[in-house]
Amino acid sequence: MKLIFDIFQRYKKHKILASNFVYLSVLQALNVVLPLITFPYLIRVLGVEYFGLLSFSYAFITYFQIVTEYGFNSTGTRDISLALDDREKQNLIFNQIMSAKLLLAGLSFILMMGIVFSFDIFRTYWLIYLFSFGSILGQAIFPVWFFHGMQKMKYVTYLNLITKTIFTLALFVFVTQKSDYYLVPVFNALGFISAGIFALLYIRKDFQIKFKMESFAGIKEQLDKSKYMFLSELKISLFTNTNTLILGIFAGNQAVGYFSAAEKLARAIGNLQTPISNTIFPYLSKEMALDKLKAIQKIKEITIFGTIIFSLIIILCFCFANEIIEIIYGKEMASSALLFRILILIPLLSFLDTMFGKQILLNLGKDKFYFRVIVLATILNFGINFILTYFYRETGTAITVIIIQIFIVLGMWYFAHKETSSILKQSNKNGSY
């Protein structure tokens, strides 16, 4: 494939890009393999109902994770990548974003616990939500966006490899019966917090960047800059996690367990594209600034290649869904096979969404169009989710997810096509003189 040679071999500087791709691939392999090991074990030890409870709690706290992240993983990466040779600016961006994230984490914790103690459905298992918030805190202090922007992904990979492996092993050692369900969020939180602390130490030592709390004006600057990305991610969370919460309310934890098992597997397959997406995002940010046509052509080539690969994966998974579910989760999860067949479209749809939305619209600075698509998708989701989930339980939820994902892809494509066509026409016009 010509693009691979163009990006990874033609210029010496692209050796860094290739190195980051390898590290991200290792990290993504870890993110795919570990859940495929732990989820089946947790289902067998805790049962479908407790697994559903944990999935339900995760869906709930994800709202507060989105608030704490505030879109910085995209905008922070972009800003740092454009300040590679300016240490003073890097330091300012780092401190402003970290200050904003800590402030948002504190506010999120207060709001979350207020909600938990206000409703019986949460209050019964309040410890689960308290322990789960540790994961949010850990992710807040782990500046993955900084490493992405600096194109130093080895730090992220090493830290995640060590901490996730240690605390995953702890699950197998200490979670041995149903009453140990509360230990799952504890070990997850310890893994994230440990990785976050070591990441800050690395940044202080290797990049000579020391954290200090910024003024509210500096925090507000970053909040304003990332607001469209945050609102877009929040809207995405509203129709992904809300679907799980609605399913739990209408059909109970067991239905959530069946649905979550299928969805997590489909999304794990979809996340195979994450190393490439995260690797090329800061690269394409710079390319867009230098030569939009060249960058768009590269995105087009990647899109065609990725579509072919994911289509083949979807066909194989659809044909052997029963066998895949039985091998990974066991016969008792056979009800997830139909859901998996529906949700297996997620990998391809997520890939296309990323290419049209993140790689084109965000790199062109068209955050408002990205946000507009997500807003419309959220409205559509609420319009059909209650009906389908009420009548068809977990199957209705799965169908809702796919309908919305297709809508997002079409919306992102429409605006991306509109922008790229405009760029092409302008280029032809300029070239005619």
N, C-alpha and C positions, 0 to 999 in steps of 0.2 A: 504493500500500500504506500503510495507516494507520500502521503501525509506523515507517516511514521518516520521516513527518512528526512523529510523536511523539518520536522520538529525536533527529533531526537539525535540526528547525526550530522546535519549539514553544518551547524555552527558549534563551536566549542562551548558556548554559553548554554547550549541546550543539554549538555551533560548533566547540569543541575536539574533540569526539568525531568530527564530520564531517571535520575537518582530519586527525585521526589515521587515519581510514578511508582518505582519499585517499593519505596517505603510505604506509600499509601496502599499499594496492593497487598502488602503483608498485613497492614493494619486492617484492611477491609476483609481479608481472609480470616483474620482473628474474629472480627465482628460477625462474620457469617458462621464460622465453625463453632464458636463457644455457645451461641444460642441453640444450635442444633444438637449440642451435647446436653446443655442444662435444661432446656424446656421439656424434652421427653422425660428426663429424670424427675423434674419437679411435678409433672403431670402424674407420674407413677407413684411418687411418694406422697404428694399433697392431695391428689385427686383433681378431677376437672373443676370442681366447685371452688376450691381454694386457689387453684391456678387462675380461674376466672376472677376471683376477688382481687388477686394481685394485678391482673391485667386492668381491671376496673379502676383500681387505685392509681395505676400508672397513667391511665388515660386522663384522670382528674388532675394529677400534679403536673402533667405536661403543659397545661395552660400557663402555670406559673414559671415553668422552664422557658416557654416562649417569651414571656414578659421579661425575664431576667436576661435572656440572650439578646432580645430586642433587635434582631437582624444584624448584629455586629459581626457574625461569622462571614457575612457577605461584604458588607460595607467596610468593616475593619480590614479584611483581607485586601480589598481593593485599594484602600488608602495607604496601607503599609507597603504594598507592592509598588506604589508610585513614589515612595519616599525611601527607597533602598539606600540611597547615598546621602541621606540627611539624618544623622543620628539624633539631632535635636528635635526634629519633627517626629521621628519615631517615638521618642520619649514622651512627647506631648500627647500624641495619639494614644499611646499605651495607657498613660495615666488617666486621660479623660474617659476612655472606654471602661477601664477597670473600675474607676470611681462610679461611673454610671451603673455598671452591673451590680456592684455591691449595694448601692442605694436601692436599686430595683429588687434585689434579692431580699433585703430587709423588709421592704413594703409588701412583697409577695408572701413572705412568711406570716406576717401579721394578718393579712387578708385570708390566707389559706386556713389558718387555725381558727379564725373567726367563723368561716363557713363550716369547717369540720364540726365544731361544737354547737352549731346552730341547727343541724339536721341529723336525724336518727340514722339515716343510711350511711353517713360518714362517722358519726360519733361512736358507733358500736366498735369500730376498728380504728380509733383515733391514733393509736400507736403506729399503725402501718403508715399513715400519712405523715406523722412526725418523723419517723425514720427515713421515709422516702424523700423528704425534703433535703436530706443530706446529699443526695445525688445532684440536686439542683445547685446547692452551694458549691459542690465539687466542680461542676461544669462551669459555674460562674467564675471561679478563680483559675480555671484552666484556659489560658489565652490561645486556643487553637488557631484563631484568626491571625494572631501575630506570627506564628510559625508558618502558616500558609502564605501570608504575605511576604515573609522573608525567604520563602522557599527552602525552609529548613525542617522538612517533615520527619527527619530521623529522630528528633526529640520527641515528637508526638508518638511515633511508632514505638520507640523503646519504652517510654513511660507507660503507654497503654498495654503493651505486651507483658511487662512485668507485673503491673498492678492487677490487670484483669485476670491473668493466669493465676496469681496467688489467691485472689478472693473468689474465683470460680472454684478452685480446689477446695476452698473453705466451705462452699455450699455442700459439696459431696461429703465432707467430713462431719459437719455439724447439723445439716438439715436431713434428718433420718426418719421423721414421723410428722404427721399432720400438725401437731402442736408447735412445730418449729417454723411455721410459715412466716412468722414475724422476722426471722433471721435473714430472709431473702433481701428485703430492702436495706437491712443493716449492712450486709456485706457489699451490696451494690454501692451504698453511700461511702463506705470506707475506701473502696476502690477509686471512686471519683475524687474524693478529698485528698487521698494520698498522691494521686497523679497530679492534681492541681498544685499542691504544695511544692512538689519536686520541680514542676514546670516553672514556677515563679523563681525558685532558686537557680535554675539553669539560666533564665533570662537575666537575672541579676549578675551572675558570674560571667557568662559568655557574651552578652550583649551590652553589659554595663548600664542596664536600665533599672533604676530603682523606683519602686512604687511609692507615690505620695498622693494623698487625696486631693483632687482638684476642686476648684471653686465651682459653685453652682452654674456660673456662666459657661465654664468649660464643659460641664456635664450636659447642659442644655444644648450646646453646640452639636455634640454628638447625637443627642436624642433627636434633634431636628433633622440632622443629616440622614438618620437611619429610620425615620418614622414610616416611610412608605414600605420599606422592607419588613419592618416589624409588623405593620398592619397586614401585610400580605401573608406573613407566616402565621399570624394570629388567626386570620380567616381560614387558612389551611387547617390549623388545629381545630377550629370550630366545626369543620365538617369531617374531620378524621376522628378526633377523640370524642367529640360529641356523639358521633354515631355509636361508639362503644358504650358511652354512658347511657344513652337512650335505650340501647339493647339491654343493658343490665337492669334498667328500671322496668322495662316492659316484660322481659323474659327471664331475668335472674342470672346468677353467676355462672350456671352451667352453660347456658347459651353463649355467654361471653367467652367462656373457656374454649368451646368449639370454634367460634369465630376467630378468636385471637390466635389460636394455634395455626389456622389456615392463613390468616393475614400476615402473621410474623414470618412464616415460611416464604410467602410470596414476596414480601418486602425484603427479606434477606437476599433473595435471588435478584431483586431489583437493585439492591445496593452494590451489586457487582460493578456497576458503572461509576460508583462514587470515586474510586481512585483517579480515574481518567478525568472526571468532571472537576474535582478539586485541584488536580494538578494543572490542568490547562486554564482554569479560571483566571488566576493572576497573570499568566502568560498572555492570554487573549485580551486582558484588560490593557496591557501595554501595546499589544498589536493593534487594537482598535484605535488607540491614540495615534499610532504611526501610519497605519494603512488599513482603513476599514474594509476595502474590497478584498484584500488578501486574507484578513481575519475571517470574513464571512465565508469565503471559499473553503477555508480550512474547517469551519464549523459544518458546512454542507457535506464535506467528505466524511467527517466523523459521524454525522447523522445517518448517512446512507449505510455505512459499515455497521454501526451499532444496531440499526433497525433489522438488518439481515441476521445478525447474531442473536438478538433477543427473540426474533420471530421463530427461529429454530428451537430455542430453549422452551418457548411457550408451547410449541407443538409437542415436544417430548414430554413435558410435564403434564399437559392435558391428557395425553394418551395413557400415561402411567400414574395418574393421580392416586388411585387406590393403593397401589404398591408403595408409592412414595410416603403416603401418610402412615401406612401400616409399619413400614420399616423405621421411620423416624419417631412416630408417636405411639405406636402399638395399636392393636385391634380395637381397643376400647374407644379410640378416637376416629373410627370409621366415618362418623357423621361429618367430619371435617373435609372429606374427600370432595364432595359436591361444592363446598365453599371454596376449596382450593382451585377447582376447575374454573370457577367464576373469577376469582381474584388473581389468577395467574397472568392476566393481562396487565397487572400493575407494573411489572418490570419494564415492558416496552413503553407503556404510557408515561411512566415516570422519567424514562430516558428522554423521550421526545419533549416532555414538559421542561426538563432541564436544559436541553439544547436550545429550544425556542425562547424560553423565558430567561433563565439565568445567563446563558452564554451570549445570547444576542441582546435581548431587551435591557438587562442590567448593565452589560458592558457598554451599551450605547447610551446609558444614563436615562433610559426610558422607564424608570421605576413606576411612574404613574400608570402606565399601560399594564404593567405586571399586576399592580394593585387592583386595577379595574376588573381584570379577569377573575381574580380571586374573590372580589366582592360579589360579582354576579354568580360565581359558583357557589358561594356560601348561601346566597338567597335561594338558589335552585335546590341546594341540598336540604335546607329546612323545609322547602316546599314538598319534597317527595319522601324524605327519610321517615317522618312520623308514620306516614301511610304504609309504606312498604314494610317497615319494621314491625308495626302493629299487627299487620295481617300475615306476614311471612317470617317473622322472627329473624334469626340469624341469616337466613337466605335473602330476605329483603334488605338487610343491612349490607350484605356483600354486593348485591345488585346496585344499591345506591352508590357505593364507593366507586364502582366501575363507571356508572353513568356520569358522575361528577368528574372523574379523572379524564374521561373522553372530552367532556366540555372544556376543561382546562387546557388540554392539548390543542383543541381547535381554536380556542381564544388566543393562546400564546402564538400559535402559528399565524393567525390572522394579522396580529400587530407586528410580529417579526417580519412577515412577508411584506407588509406595508412599508416598514422602515427600510428594509434591505432594497426593495424596489426603488424607493426614493433615492437611496444612496447610489444605486446603479445608474439611474437616469441623470443624476447630477454629475456623475463621473463621465458619462457619455457626452453630456452637454459641454463640460469643460474640455474634453478631449477633441471636440469638433472645431475648436478655434485654432 
